[in-house]
Amino acid sequence: MEEVMDTIMSGEAIKEEVASFLLALREKGPTVAEITGAARIMRRFVVGIKSNHTVVLDTCGTGGDKSGTFNISTCTAFVVAGAGVAVAKHGNRSVSGKCGSADILEGLGVKLDIPAERVEQCLNEVGIAFLFAQRHHPAMKNVAAIRKELGVETIFNVLGPLTNPAQATHQMIGVYHRRLVEPMARVLSNLGLRKALVVHGSDGLDEITTTGPTHFCEYNGVDLLSYDISPEEIGLPVASPEELKGGDLDENLRIFRAILDGEQGPRRDIVLLNAAYALYISEKVTSIEDGLRLAAASVDDGKARAKLEALKEFTHAE
């Protein structure tokens, strides 16, 4: 696998052979060893950055859940950063939603296309940075056209979250299918993360959901632990899928700003829940209850909003 991936990423592979390989691998289903090997090669081709933080979290998901929700994991990133955890938010433009993390951040006024050294400085000084996949993964140009032509999920859909350019120490990844939860957690342990959490909502969300149970696989640094938790077990009301829907870019921007400004309701609940687990897996808190309290304080004290403003200001400074 590593030899094949090296050939693909270096642009030496024949287009038709790459397409056939990706489809055959999709049909078979990649093993944990194959995903691990592919991720290791992809990491070698990344334009990386270094952090002076001892803990760096990423909340990047696979996308592809076709649910049409608002930008939950991106909003979560600011809540977590406001609570004091450095966040290297790795993302791109939309895969299946109406707007991806890059689209929403650009709409909020964040400048995306800045040099890697400035991204590194931003992470170290602001405590949150956006790592735009297009800039940090130049070798992906060798497969971009092929992926678009195929029009189906391939191994690259799961490789994105596994190849954070800041080498995140802790990760919370949402996946688009339950069958990916345990394998992705195993891959993250193979790649040397200190702690990681992989999640899939029973409603199909690549997030921790509030409409019903979520399936988790937690890598605690030693073992993998699988479990299911419902929102009511944590004291949150059950939401309807409709209450979590996003819209076009303008609507998603309105929702995003409203949450950071303290608006109550199901959208706030799901962001706080995801932030609570992110704070837990990044070792900021030892319980989800404490995570919920810290996440709520990040929003209500204006710290999450302040992180957004600081990120905007930094990316536009010379």
Secondary structure, DSSP 8 states (H G I E B T S, - for coil): -HHHHHHHHTT-S-HHHHHHHHHHHHHH---HHHHHHHHHHHHHTS-----S-S-EEE----------B--HHHHHHHHHHHTT-EEEEEE-S-SSSSS-HHHHHHHHT------HHHHHHHHHHHSEEEEEHHHH-GGGHHHHHHHHHH-S--HHHHHGGG--TT--SEEEEE-SSGGGHHHHHHHHHHTT-SEEEEEEETTS-SS--SSS-EEEEEE-SS-EEEEEE-GGGGT-----GGGGB--SHHHHHHHHHHHHTT--SHHHHHHHHHHHHHHHHTTS-SSHHHHHHHHHHHHHTTHHHHHHHHHHHHHH--
